[in-house]
């Protein structure tokens, strides 16, 4: 694999958020039902997989045996170290590597599946990241996505917009709650095959990050 020019592989640095996420991420997944959604996201995946923004590797335990290899791209050094520990425990081969979604350090059309899991909210350039995912997927390859989305309307959408333009990205490792990843996925040239709209957690209070989508899109053939 060769690093693409223009973006440093360690361009993301959120040490405080990374430490908090490392301590609380797995427990929060269980309480909010996210672990089960990760399992649904990855069910049936086959062949070579690239995962962007792998974090501490919370997805790794859910990859099925039909996956031959996972290249897990994570730009934050603290999170990437923890992802390496999770990779050792995974049932499939996982290779955590430095890199950013906007400049993936891999060849074009090299993967059968790409996974974007709670990451398009925090990338610096959503369109460029999706263009990269399209580039590295083979024609007919799948994009599996599980992402926060903009609320349908009303007060929550206004709260999301306000948070995104004030304190939220700084406190939450670059996360933005008001983005519309489903529209961006379609605009990037993917064909959306299946999508579920979710509230996370399903029960309990509605948070700025509660509106979400989980689904599959495909890079068209030809």
MDAnalysis code that builds the backbone (N, CA, C; Angstrom):
import MDAnalysis as mda
import numpy as np

u = mda.Universe.empty(666, n_residues=222, atom_resindex=np.repeat(np.arange(222), 3), trajectory=True)
u.add_TopologyAttr("name", ["N", "CA", "C"] * 222)
u.add_TopologyAttr("resid", np.arange(1, 223))
u.add_TopologyAttr("resname", ["UNK", "UNK", "UNK", "UNK", "UNK", "UNK", "UNK", "UNK", "UNK", "UNK", "UNK", "UNK", "UNK", "UNK", "UNK", "UNK", "UNK", "UNK", "UNK", "UNK", "UNK", "UNK", "UNK", "UNK", "UNK", "UNK", "UNK", "UNK", "UNK", "UNK", "UNK", "UNK", "UNK", "UNK", "UNK", "UNK", "UNK", "UNK", "UNK", "UNK", "UNK", "UNK", "UNK", "UNK", "UNK", "UNK", "UNK", "UNK", "UNK", "UNK", "UNK", "UNK", "UNK", "UNK", "UNK", "UNK", "UNK", "UNK", "UNK", "UNK", "UNK", "UNK", "UNK", "UNK", "UNK", "UNK", "UNK", "UNK", "UNK", "UNK", "UNK", "UNK", "UNK", "UNK", "UNK", "UNK", "UNK", "UNK", "UNK", "UNK", "UNK", "UNK", "UNK", "UNK", "UNK", "UNK", "UNK", "UNK", "UNK", "UNK", "UNK", "UNK", "UNK", "UNK", "UNK", "UNK", "UNK", "UNK", "UNK", "UNK", "UNK", "UNK", "UNK", "UNK", "UNK", "UNK", "UNK", "UNK", "UNK", "UNK", "UNK", "UNK", "UNK", "UNK", "UNK", "UNK", "UNK", "UNK", "UNK", "UNK", "UNK", "UNK", "UNK", "UNK", "UNK", "UNK", "UNK", "UNK", "UNK", "UNK", "UNK", "UNK", "UNK", "UNK", "UNK", "UNK", "UNK", "UNK", "UNK", "UNK", "UNK", "UNK", "UNK", "UNK", "UNK", "UNK", "UNK", "UNK", "UNK", "UNK", "UNK", "UNK", "UNK", "UNK", "UNK", "UNK", "UNK", "UNK", "UNK", "UNK", "UNK", "UNK", "UNK", "UNK", "UNK", "UNK", "UNK", "UNK", "UNK", "UNK", "UNK", "UNK", "UNK", "UNK", "UNK", "UNK", "UNK", "UNK", "UNK", "UNK", "UNK", "UNK", "UNK", "UNK", "UNK", "UNK", "UNK", "UNK", "UNK", "UNK", "UNK", "UNK", "UNK", "UNK", "UNK", "UNK", "UNK", "UNK", "UNK", "UNK", "UNK", "UNK", "UNK", "UNK", "UNK", "UNK", "UNK", "UNK", "UNK", "UNK", "UNK", "UNK", "UNK", "UNK", "UNK", "UNK", "UNK", "UNK", "UNK", "UNK", "UNK", "UNK"])
u.atoms.positions = np.array([
    [0.839, -1.187, 0.000],
    [0.000, 0.000, 0.000],
    [0.875, 1.238, 0.000],
    [0.470, 2.274, -0.712],
    [1.245, 3.504, -0.775],
    [0.373, 4.672, -0.341],
    [0.980, 5.592, 0.422],
    [0.247, 6.760, 0.881],
    [-0.029, 7.692, -0.280],
    [-1.272, 8.172, -0.407],
    [-1.594, 9.156, -1.425],
    [-1.109, 10.519, -0.969],
    [-0.716, 11.355, -1.904],
    [-0.141, 12.651, -1.589],
    [-1.222, 13.642, -1.160],
    [-0.811, 14.617, -0.377],
    [-1.665, 15.749, -0.082],
    [-2.255, 15.760, 1.312],
    [-2.317, 14.631, 1.992],
    [-2.890, 14.583, 3.336],
    [-1.998, 13.726, 4.218],
    [-1.588, 14.271, 5.360],
    [-0.774, 13.502, 6.301],
    [-1.565, 12.335, 6.859],
    [-0.904, 11.206, 7.042],
    [-1.583, 10.023, 7.567],
    [-2.034, 10.224, 9.010],
    [-1.383, 11.103, 9.743],
    [-1.755, 11.383, 11.127],
    [-2.286, 12.811, 11.251],
    [-3.105, 13.221, 10.266],
    [-3.617, 14.584, 10.235],
    [-4.684, 14.829, 11.285],
    [-5.209, 13.789, 11.904],
    [-6.260, 13.923, 12.914],
    [-5.655, 13.680, 14.287],
    [-5.913, 14.608, 15.204],
    [-5.331, 14.484, 16.547],
    [-6.345, 14.988, 17.560],
    [-7.013, 14.049, 18.230],
    [-7.992, 14.384, 19.266],
    [-7.675, 13.562, 20.517],
    [-6.571, 13.856, 21.204],
    [-6.128, 12.977, 22.295],
    [-7.121, 12.874, 23.446],
    [-7.770, 13.993, 23.840],
    [-8.712, 13.948, 24.957],
    [-9.941, 13.127, 24.588],
    [-10.512, 13.416, 23.417],
    [-11.672, 12.641, 22.968],
    [-11.309, 11.176, 22.804],
    [-10.132, 10.906, 22.261],
    [-9.712, 9.517, 22.042],
    [-9.642, 8.746, 23.349],
    [-9.106, 9.376, 24.395],
    [-9.011, 8.702, 25.688],
    [-10.393, 8.442, 26.280],
    [-11.282, 9.429, 26.160],
    [-12.649, 9.241, 26.670],
    [-13.380, 8.154, 25.897],
    [-13.240, 8.167, 24.577],
    [-13.909, 7.172, 23.741],
    [-13.373, 5.774, 24.034],
    [-12.081, 5.680, 24.245],
    [-11.478, 4.380, 24.552],
    [-12.038, 3.800, 25.849],
    [-12.298, 4.666, 26.840],
    [-12.822, 4.195, 28.124],
    [-14.308, 3.849, 28.061],
    [-15.066, 4.622, 27.287],
    [-16.532, 4.534, 27.366],
    [-17.190, 3.910, 26.146],
    [-16.468, 3.800, 25.035],
    [-17.092, 3.411, 23.770],
    [-17.807, 2.081, 23.807],
    [-17.146, 1.044, 24.296],
    [-17.731, -0.299, 24.285],
    [-18.959, -0.368, 25.197],
    [-18.868, 0.232, 26.389],
    [-20.002, 0.220, 27.308],
    [-21.172, 1.000, 26.732],
    [-20.886, 2.141, 26.109],
    [-21.954, 2.931, 25.504],
    [-22.615, 2.173, 24.362],
    [-21.834, 1.435, 23.585],
    [-22.380, 0.601, 22.514],
    [-23.427, -0.368, 23.048],
    [-23.100, -1.019, 24.145],
    [-24.015, -2.008, 24.720],
    [-25.278, -1.345, 25.241],
    [-25.128, -0.238, 25.960],
    [-26.293, 0.423, 26.551],
    [-27.232, 0.984, 25.483],
    [-26.685, 1.492, 24.403],
    [-27.498, 2.132, 23.369],
    [-27.938, 1.173, 22.268],
    [-27.523, -0.100, 22.345],
    [-27.889, -1.055, 21.313],
    [-27.065, -0.943, 20.042],
    [-25.958, -0.198, 20.098],
    [-25.142, 0.015, 18.895],
    [-24.395, -1.256, 18.491],
    [-24.013, -2.080, 19.464],
    [-23.302, -3.312, 19.135],
    [-24.136, -4.187, 18.201],
    [-25.435, -4.267, 18.456],
    [-26.306, -5.064, 17.587],
    [-26.432, -4.430, 16.208],
    [-26.417, -3.125, 16.141],
    [-26.465, -2.450, 14.840],
    [-25.174, -2.666, 14.060],
    [-24.051, -2.707, 14.744],
    [-22.787, -3.021, 14.072],
    [-22.854, -4.423, 13.465],
    [-23.422, -5.362, 14.210],
    [-23.556, -6.732, 13.719],
    [-24.430, -6.773, 12.456],
    [-25.528, -6.043, 12.478],
    [-26.410, -5.981, 11.310],
    [-25.709, -5.318, 10.131],
    [-24.925, -4.290, 10.405],
    [-24.196, -3.586, 9.351],
    [-23.275, -4.521, 8.580],
    [-22.615, -5.430, 9.286],
    [-21.566, -6.250, 8.679],
    [-22.039, -7.643, 8.283],
    [-23.251, -7.993, 8.635],
    [-23.769, -9.322, 8.306],
    [-23.740, -9.556, 6.797],
    [-23.189, -10.698, 6.396],
    [-23.158, -11.068, 4.987],
    [-22.027, -10.468, 4.188],
    [-21.172, -9.659, 4.803],
    [-20.029, -9.104, 4.076],
    [-19.080, -10.223, 3.658],
    [-18.499, -10.087, 2.475],
    [-17.596, -11.111, 1.953],
    [-16.376, -10.468, 1.293],
    [-15.297, -11.235, 1.209],
    [-14.114, -10.806, 0.471],
    [-13.265, -9.798, 1.221],
    [-12.593, -8.936, 0.461],
    [-11.713, -7.918, 1.040],
    [-12.528, -6.696, 1.427],
    [-12.264, -6.194, 2.633],
    [-13.020, -5.074, 3.190],
    [-12.067, -3.958, 3.568],
    [-12.485, -2.710, 3.297],
    [-11.789, -1.551, 3.841],
    [-12.763, -0.821, 4.756],
    [-12.322, -0.540, 5.974],
    [-13.119, 0.210, 6.938],
    [-12.430, 1.533, 7.207],
    [-13.159, 2.629, 7.083],
    [-12.574, 3.950, 7.327],
    [-13.011, 4.442, 8.697],
    [-12.097, 5.116, 9.385],
    [-12.394, 5.596, 10.728],
    [-12.704, 4.466, 11.676],
    [-11.808, 3.500, 11.751],
    [-12.062, 2.275, 12.510],
    [-12.088, 2.496, 14.018],
    [-11.596, 3.638, 14.486],
    [-11.619, 3.921, 15.915],
    [-10.836, 2.892, 16.712],
    [-11.433, 2.414, 17.802],
    [-10.774, 1.420, 18.647],
    [-11.011, -0.008, 18.168],
    [-11.714, -0.158, 17.061],
    [-11.948, -1.496, 16.522],
    [-13.216, -2.159, 17.024],
    [-14.225, -1.376, 17.375],
    [-15.458, -1.955, 17.891],
    [-16.193, -2.801, 16.854],
    [-15.940, -2.559, 15.576],
    [-16.572, -3.386, 14.536],
    [-15.908, -4.746, 14.354],
    [-14.666, -4.873, 14.766],
    [-13.871, -6.039, 14.371],
    [-14.495, -7.359, 14.801],
    [-15.091, -7.394, 15.987],
    [-15.665, -8.643, 16.497],
    [-16.893, -9.088, 15.721],
    [-17.439, -8.202, 14.880],
    [-18.685, -8.510, 14.185],
    [-18.491, -8.905, 12.722],
    [-17.240, -8.934, 12.255],
    [-17.017, -9.348, 10.870],
    [-17.226, -10.849, 10.740],
    [-18.021, -11.293, 9.760],
    [-18.260, -12.736, 9.594],
    [-17.070, -13.436, 8.966],
    [-17.049, -14.754, 9.080],
    [-15.937, -15.545, 8.559],
    [-15.804, -15.508, 7.055],
    [-16.818, -14.992, 6.355],
    [-16.753, -14.862, 4.898],
    [-15.842, -13.719, 4.449],
    [-15.408, -12.897, 5.391],
    [-14.472, -11.809, 5.084],
    [-13.055, -12.356, 5.096],
    [-12.300, -12.113, 4.040],
    [-10.938, -12.645, 3.931],
    [-9.899, -11.716, 4.544],
    [-10.184, -10.398, 4.570],
    [-9.225, -9.424, 5.095],
    [-9.937, -8.106, 5.335],
    [-9.548, -7.406, 6.405],
    [-10.040, -6.059, 6.668],
    [-8.844, -5.116, 6.763],
    [-8.817, -4.106, 5.916],
    [-7.861, -3.014, 6.062],
    [-8.600, -1.908, 6.799],
    [-8.178, -1.626, 8.023],
    [-8.878, -0.701, 8.911],
    [-8.090, 0.605, 8.997],
    [-8.604, 1.639, 8.368],
    [-7.908, 2.923, 8.300],
    [-8.346, 3.802, 9.470],
    [-7.384, 4.255, 10.270],
    [-7.693, 5.120, 11.424],
    [-6.604, 6.189, 11.549],
    [-6.980, 7.473, 11.443],
    [-5.969, 8.533, 11.460],
    [-5.499, 8.952, 12.841],
    [-6.276, 8.654, 13.891],
    [-5.926, 9.119, 15.240],
    [-5.035, 8.085, 15.911],
    [-3.847, 8.491, 16.300],
    [-2.831, 7.544, 16.755],
    [-3.253, 6.773, 18.006],
    [-3.887, 7.444, 18.961],
    [-4.312, 6.769, 20.189],
    [-5.341, 5.690, 19.886],
    [-6.319, 6.027, 19.071],
    [-7.342, 5.056, 18.698],
    [-6.747, 3.916, 17.889],
    [-5.798, 4.231, 17.034],
    [-5.207, 3.199, 16.184],
    [-4.433, 2.169, 17.014],
    [-3.776, 2.619, 18.072],
    [-3.080, 1.671, 18.943],
    [-4.063, 0.689, 19.576],
    [-5.204, 1.186, 20.000],
    [-6.221, 0.305, 20.579],
    [-6.840, -0.605, 19.517],
    [-6.959, -0.100, 18.308],
    [-7.484, -0.930, 17.215],
    [-6.556, -2.110, 16.939],
    [-5.264, -1.911, 17.083],
    [-4.320, -3.018, 16.870],
    [-4.550, -4.116, 17.898],
    [-4.855, -3.729, 19.151],
    [-5.166, -4.731, 20.173],
    [-6.441, -5.489, 19.817],
    [-7.454, -4.762, 19.351],
    [-8.708, -5.407, 18.964],
    [-8.513, -6.322, 17.759],
    [-7.612, -5.949, 16.863],
    [-7.363, -6.758, 15.673],
    [-6.807, -8.129, 16.032],
    [-5.997, -8.177, 17.074],
    [-5.421, -9.453, 17.516],
    [-6.521, -10.413, 17.970],
    [-7.575, -9.867, 18.544],
    [-8.662, -10.695, 19.066],
    [-9.718, -11.029, 18.023],
    [-9.659, -10.431, 16.854],
    [-10.684, -10.631, 15.828],
    [-10.598, -12.029, 15.218],
    [-11.729, -12.518, 14.708],
    [-11.783, -13.834, 14.083],
    [-11.367, -13.820, 12.623],
    [-11.192, -12.626, 12.049],
    [-10.746, -12.494, 10.665],
    [-9.485, -11.641, 10.654],
    [-8.660, -11.727, 9.620],
    [-7.443, -10.906, 9.568],
    [-7.786, -9.419, 9.443],
    [-7.266, -8.617, 10.361],
    [-7.501, -7.174, 10.362],
    [-6.164, -6.461, 10.436],
    [-5.976, -5.485, 9.553],
    [-4.722, -4.727, 9.498],
    [-5.028, -3.248, 9.721],
    [-4.887, -2.734, 10.956],
    [-5.084, -1.306, 11.188],
    [-3.918, -0.497, 10.618],
    [-4.242, 0.528, 9.839],
    [-3.212, 1.337, 9.187],
    [-3.545, 2.814, 9.367],
    [-2.513, 3.680, 9.346],
    [-2.773, 5.124, 9.394],
    [-3.313, 5.610, 8.060],
    [-4.073, 6.665, 8.099],
    [-4.614, 7.240, 6.874],
    [-5.899, 7.983, 7.155],
    [-6.322, 8.800, 6.210],
    [-7.575, 9.541, 6.330],
    [-8.501, 9.140, 5.204],
    [-9.795, 9.303, 5.427],
    [-10.790, 8.864, 4.450],
    [-10.683, 9.635, 3.142],
    [-10.186, 10.868, 3.211],
    [-10.085, 11.688, 2.004],
    [-8.901, 11.327, 1.124],
    [-8.005, 10.465, 1.588],
    [-6.824, 10.070, 0.801],
    [-6.419, 8.672, 1.238],
    [-7.207, 7.687, 0.854],
    [-6.975, 6.323, 1.325],
    [-5.684, 5.753, 0.746],
    [-4.858, 5.133, 1.577],
    [-3.534, 4.669, 1.135],
    [-3.574, 3.287, 0.493],
    [-4.523, 3.087, -0.449],
    [-4.703, 1.779, -1.078],
    [-4.980, 1.964, -2.569],
    [-4.861, 0.882, -3.297],
    [-5.062, 0.910, -4.753],
    [-6.542, 1.021, -5.104],
    [-6.791, 1.470, -6.314],
    [-8.158, 1.577, -6.820],
    [-8.750, 0.199, -7.105],
    [-10.058, 0.088, -6.894],
    [-10.839, -1.109, -7.224],
    [-10.268, -2.372, -6.576],
    [-9.777, -2.223, -5.332],
    [-9.094, -3.334, -4.663],
    [-9.966, -4.045, -3.632],
    [-11.198, -3.543, -3.392],
    [-11.991, -4.089, -2.300],
    [-13.402, -4.455, -2.754],
    [-13.945, -5.457, -2.078],
    [-15.312, -5.904, -2.344],
    [-16.336, -5.129, -1.526],
    [-15.930, -4.694, -0.350],
    [-16.821, -3.990, 0.577],
    [-16.063, -2.831, 1.220],
    [-16.738, -1.696, 1.361],
    [-16.225, -0.573, 2.144],
    [-17.203, -0.319, 3.287],
    [-16.663, 0.008, 4.457],
    [-17.486, 0.219, 5.643],
    [-17.242, 1.629, 6.176],
    [-18.340, 2.386, 6.293],
    [-18.316, 3.702, 6.922],
    [-19.264, 3.647, 8.106],
    [-18.712, 3.616, 9.297],
    [-19.498, 3.402, 10.504],
    [-19.248, 4.539, 11.488],
    [-20.226, 5.450, 11.592],
    [-20.117, 6.600, 12.490],
    [-18.837, 7.388, 12.232],
    [-18.581, 7.627, 10.947],
    [-17.356, 8.330, 10.567],
    [-17.605, 9.509, 9.632],
    [-18.635, 9.448, 8.789],
    [-18.872, 10.552, 7.861],
    [-19.282, 11.822, 8.596],
    [-19.676, 11.678, 9.854],
    [-19.981, 12.847, 10.677],
    [-18.728, 13.639, 11.029],
    [-17.570, 12.998, 10.968],
    [-16.357, 13.643, 11.472],
    [-15.276, 13.866, 10.416],
    [-15.422, 13.327, 9.215],
    [-14.410, 13.591, 8.198],
    [-14.443, 15.065, 7.813],
    [-13.316, 15.572, 7.370],
    [-13.248, 16.994, 7.033],
    [-13.950, 17.310, 5.721],
    [-13.967, 16.370, 4.792],
    [-14.568, 16.605, 3.472],
    [-15.366, 15.363, 3.085],
    [-16.677, 15.402, 3.291],
    [-17.519, 14.226, 3.050],
    [-17.471, 13.807, 1.583],
    [-17.548, 14.755, 0.683],
    [-17.571, 14.411, -0.746],
    [-16.267, 13.757, -1.193],
    [-15.171, 14.279, -0.705],
    [-13.884, 13.691, -1.078],
    [-13.734, 12.292, -0.480],
    [-14.206, 12.119, 0.758],
    [-14.133, 10.800, 1.395],
    [-14.961, 9.778, 0.626],
    [-16.149, 10.157, 0.208],
    [-16.998, 9.230, -0.543],
    [-16.430, 8.948, -1.933],
    [-15.813, 9.954, -2.541],
    [-15.153, 9.721, -3.831],
    [-14.030, 8.701, -3.685],
    [-13.301, 8.758, -2.572],
    [-12.244, 7.798, -2.310],
    [-12.815, 6.388, -2.092],
    [-13.900, 6.298, -1.353],
    [-14.521, 4.985, -1.144],
    [-15.002, 4.395, -2.470],
    [-15.538, 5.224, -3.313],
    [-15.961, 4.750, -4.638],
    [-14.759, 4.290, -5.459],
    [-13.655, 5.027, -5.333],
    [-12.444, 4.673, -6.084],
    [-11.907, 3.308, -5.694],
    [-11.882, 3.007, -4.402],
    [-11.216, 1.784, -3.954],
    [-12.107, 0.552, -4.049],
    [-13.419, 0.746, -4.263],
    [-14.321, -0.388, -4.447],
    [-14.277, -0.881, -5.880],
    [-14.339, -2.181, -6.034],
    [-14.491, -2.725, -7.390],
    [-15.886, -2.379, -7.906],
    [-16.082, -2.329, -9.237],
    [-17.432, -2.142, -9.771],
    [-18.372, -3.222, -9.232],
    [-19.506, -2.825, -8.725],
    [-20.437, -3.751, -8.093],
    [-20.187, -3.953, -6.616],
    [-19.089, -3.370, -6.089],
    [-18.772, -3.519, -4.676],
    [-19.743, -2.750, -3.798],
    [-19.802, -3.134, -2.527],
    [-20.780, -2.588, -1.599],
    [-20.170, -1.545, -0.664],
    [-20.937, -0.522, -0.387],
    [-20.647, 0.407, 0.701],
    [-21.653, 0.126, 1.811],
    [-21.161, -0.330, 2.955],
    [-22.008, -0.536, 4.134],
    [-21.884, 0.721, 5.001],
    [-23.000, 1.345, 5.365],
    [-22.939, 2.591, 6.118],
    [-23.888, 2.576, 7.315],
    [-23.404, 3.157, 8.404],
    [-24.178, 3.372, 9.627],
    [-23.753, 4.735, 10.139],
    [-24.636, 5.725, 10.017],
    [-24.223, 7.110, 10.244],
    [-25.296, 7.933, 10.948],
    [-24.847, 8.910, 11.738],
    [-25.739, 9.945, 12.247],
    [-26.285, 10.743, 11.061],
    [-27.504, 11.271, 11.199],
    [-28.069, 12.103, 10.138],
    [-28.773, 13.310, 10.724],
    [-29.015, 14.278, 9.869],
    [-29.793, 15.457, 10.222],
    [-31.225, 15.038, 10.568],
    [-31.769, 15.605, 11.621],
    [-33.156, 15.320, 11.988],
    [-34.099, 15.795, 10.885],
    [-35.260, 15.169, 10.790],
    [-36.198, 15.457, 9.711],
    [-36.706, 16.893, 9.756],
    [-36.726, 17.506, 10.905],
    [-37.192, 18.886, 10.984],
    [-37.472, 19.268, 12.422],
    [-37.962, 20.472, 12.598],
    [-38.360, 20.908, 13.923],
    [-37.197, 21.293, 14.811],
    [-37.467, 21.213, 16.115],
    [-36.516, 21.703, 17.095],
    [-35.202, 20.960, 17.119],
    [-35.220, 19.624, 16.917],
    [-33.981, 18.859, 17.002],
    [-33.003, 19.254, 15.907],
    [-33.515, 19.488, 14.699],
    [-32.647, 19.929, 13.610],
    [-31.984, 21.256, 13.945],
    [-32.734, 22.172, 14.557],
    [-32.165, 23.466, 14.948],
    [-31.097, 23.289, 16.016],
    [-31.342, 22.374, 16.947],
    [-30.348, 22.093, 17.983],
    [-29.079, 21.532, 17.354],
    [-29.237, 20.594, 16.415],
    [-28.076, 20.019, 15.743],
    [-27.259, 21.099, 15.033],
    [-27.937, 21.966, 14.295],
    [-27.243, 23.033, 13.556],
    [-26.460, 23.918, 14.521],
    [-27.109, 24.287, 15.617],
    [-26.458, 25.159, 16.590],
    [-25.236, 24.487, 17.210],
    [-25.380, 23.228, 17.595],
    [-24.252, 22.508, 18.184],
    [-23.094, 22.397, 17.201],
    [-23.407, 22.080, 15.940],
    [-22.355, 21.924, 14.935],
    [-21.571, 23.214, 14.713],
    [-22.217, 24.352, 14.936],
    [-21.560, 25.636, 14.706],
    [-21.006, 26.251, 15.982],
    [-21.019, 25.470, 17.065],
    [-20.462, 25.979, 18.320],
    [-19.509, 24.950, 18.938],
    [-19.981, 24.215, 19.941],
    [-19.061, 23.435, 20.773],
    [-18.929, 21.960, 20.387],
    [-19.922, 21.419, 19.670],
    [-19.964, 19.958, 19.503],
    [-18.739, 19.386, 18.800],
    [-18.345, 19.889, 17.640],
    [-17.176, 19.291, 16.980],
    [-15.916, 19.319, 17.829],
    [-15.714, 20.393, 18.603],
    [-14.523, 20.487, 19.451],
    [-14.554, 19.458, 20.571],
    [-15.723, 19.290, 21.180],
    [-15.837, 18.360, 22.300],
    [-15.873, 16.901, 21.860],
    [-16.390, 16.634, 20.650],
    [-16.685, 15.265, 20.234],
    [-15.797, 14.784, 19.089],
    [-14.568, 15.211, 19.070],
    [-13.609, 14.677, 18.108],
    [-13.936, 14.972, 16.658],
    [-14.515, 16.152, 16.394],
    [-14.807, 16.547, 15.024],
    [-16.180, 16.134, 14.533],
    [-16.998, 15.502, 15.375],
    [-18.321, 15.034, 14.974],
    [-19.246, 16.205, 14.634],
    [-20.055, 16.019, 13.584],
    [-21.094, 16.965, 13.198],
    [-22.423, 16.213, 13.133],
    [-23.444, 16.749, 13.752],
    [-24.715, 16.040, 13.840],
    [-25.707, 16.435, 12.738],
    [-25.452, 17.557, 12.046],
    [-26.431, 18.112, 11.109],
    [-26.148, 17.713, 9.657],
    [-25.195, 16.840, 9.437],
    [-24.877, 16.425, 8.070],
    [-25.945, 15.487, 7.508],
    [-25.928, 15.330, 6.181],
    [-26.919, 14.509, 5.479],
    [-26.171, 13.465, 4.643],
    [-25.593, 12.437, 5.284],
    [-24.740, 11.494, 4.552],
    [-25.471, 10.696, 3.481],
    [-26.754, 10.414, 3.670],
    [-27.476, 9.630, 2.671],
    [-27.557, 10.382, 1.348],
    [-27.852, 11.657, 1.400],
    [-27.858, 12.475, 0.185],
    [-26.470, 12.519, -0.447],
    [-25.438, 12.645, 0.390],
    [-24.067, 12.697, -0.126],
    [-23.656, 11.372, -0.763],
    [-24.097, 10.260, -0.197],
    [-23.779, 8.946, -0.765],
    [-24.368, 8.828, -2.168],
    [-25.598, 9.255, -2.322],
    [-26.224, 9.221, -3.656],
    [-25.516, 10.172, -4.611],
    [-25.167, 11.355, -4.137],
    [-24.495, 12.339, -4.987],
    [-23.118, 11.868, -5.426],
    [-22.496, 10.981, -4.645],
    [-21.172, 10.457, -4.994],
    [-21.228, 9.370, -6.056],
    [-22.432, 9.006, -6.489],
    [-22.562, 8.030, -7.562],
    [-22.871, 6.625, -7.106],
    [-23.188, 6.449, -5.826],
    [-23.574, 5.132, -5.331],
    [-25.072, 4.908, -5.536],
    [-25.425, 3.661, -5.758],
    [-26.830, 3.267, -5.820],
    [-27.223, 2.711, -4.452],
    [-28.126, 3.380, -3.762],
    [-28.565, 2.915, -2.449],
    [-29.504, 1.725, -2.637],
    [-29.107, 0.592, -2.079],
    [-29.845, -0.654, -2.238],
    [-30.850, -0.844, -1.113],
    [-30.450, -0.482, 0.084],
    [-31.297, -0.705, 1.261],
    [-30.917, 0.313, 2.317],
    [-31.922, 0.848, 3.026],
    [-31.640, 1.796, 4.095],
    [-32.708, 1.685, 5.185],
    [-32.268, 1.726, 6.426],
    [-33.148, 1.774, 7.601],
    [-32.911, 3.090, 8.328],
    [-33.990, 3.756, 8.678],
    [-33.878, 4.957, 9.504],
    [-34.080, 4.552, 10.963],
    [-33.215, 5.050, 11.830],
    [-33.155, 4.584, 13.200],
    [-33.184, 5.752, 14.180],
    [-33.549, 5.419, 15.415],
    [-33.329, 6.309, 16.552],
    [-32.410, 5.557, 17.511],
    [-31.287, 6.173, 17.849],
    [-30.289, 5.525, 18.697],
    [-30.029, 6.402, 19.934],
    [-30.337, 5.868, 21.137],
    [-30.916, 4.548, 21.392],
    [-32.403, 4.515, 21.018],
    [-32.908, 3.314, 20.767],
    [-34.295, 3.179, 20.333],
    [-35.258, 3.668, 21.402],
    [-34.925, 3.369, 22.652],
    [-35.733, 3.831, 23.790],
    [-34.916, 4.818, 24.609],
    [-35.612, 5.675, 25.316],
    [-34.904, 6.644, 26.122],
    [-34.895, 8.016, 25.472],
    [-34.089, 8.917, 25.999],
    [-34.091, 10.302, 25.513],
    [-33.575, 10.420, 24.091],
    [-34.094, 11.398, 23.373],
    [-33.603, 11.703, 22.026],
    [-32.419, 12.650, 22.138],
    [-31.300, 12.237, 21.576],
    [-30.057, 12.998, 21.633],
    [-29.793, 13.670, 20.289],
    [-28.880, 14.621, 20.208],
    [-28.534, 15.201, 18.909],
    [-28.022, 14.159, 17.914],
    [-27.445, 13.080, 18.427],
    [-26.916, 12.014, 17.562],
    [-27.905, 10.872, 17.353],
    [-29.117, 10.984, 17.859],
    [-30.067, 9.873, 17.778],
    [-30.533, 9.543, 16.362],
    [-30.885, 10.527, 15.510],
    [-31.303, 10.163, 14.156],
    [-30.145, 9.512, 13.396],
    [-30.399, 8.361, 12.788],
    [-29.328, 7.623, 12.111],
    [-29.895, 6.828, 10.948],
    [-29.000, 6.416, 10.061],
    [-29.362, 5.522, 8.968],
    [-28.374, 4.356, 8.941],
    [-28.862, 3.210, 8.566],
    [-28.039, 2.005, 8.387],
    [-28.442, 1.373, 7.066],
    [-27.475, 1.092, 6.206],
    [-27.867, 0.530, 4.920],
    [-26.698, 0.081, 4.068],
    [-27.041, -0.225, 2.832],
    [-26.071, -0.709, 1.844],
    [-26.257, 0.065, 0.549],
    [-25.142, 0.480, -0.038],
    [-25.147, 1.088, -1.359],
    [-24.149, 0.318, -2.227],
    [-24.220, 0.539, -3.521],
    [-23.364, -0.216, -4.447],
    [-22.709, 0.729, -5.432],
    [-21.429, 0.477, -5.722],
    [-20.782, 1.167, -6.845],
    [-21.304, 0.544, -8.134],
    [-21.880, 1.353, -9.019],
    [-22.449, 0.770, -10.244],
    [-21.393, 0.067, -11.099],
    [-21.835, -0.912, -11.824],
    [-20.967, -1.605, -12.775],
    [-21.002, -0.844, -14.090],
    [-19.834, -0.519, -14.607],
    [-19.777, 0.197, -15.870],
    [-19.864, 1.701, -15.719],
])
